[in-house]
């Protein structure tokens, strides 16, 4: 259970935090709400430290908000009602919440589903939405949808250490819990490998599968509306390749080029052509490196 893994994060969380966590529990579960809020605040602090460390010294960093409102919902219906109140509509594919941006003077809000008995799933939902907030605060508003979602997925699927730290880039091996629901035994699983298996199926059905179409989608609505499952899976695995992988033809480790590319994104000058120019390889080589990296992660 993640509650054990987060013990270190809870102990390390400062007395004052930018993260103002509120839990909306199911009836009869109010007693555990404060403990859940503290654990998740510790997780947010751990993510922030890992995220800032990842980009440290490589990009012109924006300013983090002084406060972030975080609302956790154990009832999916209550989350949907809250989203409607913000005018956020319905959740997109695989989304476990939403990052609500306000004016520059109002704190942002994270609305997150925390309905699973496997707390690792709830933690992943929270990390994903918090990463979106950090993307905008640190990297800016000009991010392409693929990089915005890719960084969120990269964080979401990263492992959590025994002290509660976020081990960015180390793929979480997954976890599961079996509980009795409605008189039946039900198993809940957190399985990053499912995304990789899905991509392998896409590679098998389309030998010319490429990251280029995804990277050329500039409108967020289009990114989520068409081929959403593919876009989610492709974006985080491409970020993982760029952050953790290497390509000999591109000079070895790719992370330095990712940092340079992020600076271009901050200026609104990103795109597949810009990335290929930095890597100095053709699209076919990038696609092949992406394919090999996905298979390596499986």
Beta strands, then each sheet from edge to edge (+ up, - down):
strand 1: 19-24
strand 2: 68-73
strand 3: 97-100
strand 4: 108-113
strand 5: 158-160
strand 6: 166-171
strand 7: 175-181
strand 8: 184-190
strand 9: 246-247
strand 10: 252-253
sheet 1: 1+ 2+ 4+ 3-
sheet 2: 5+ 6-
sheet 3: 7+ 8-
sheet 4: 9+ 10-
end
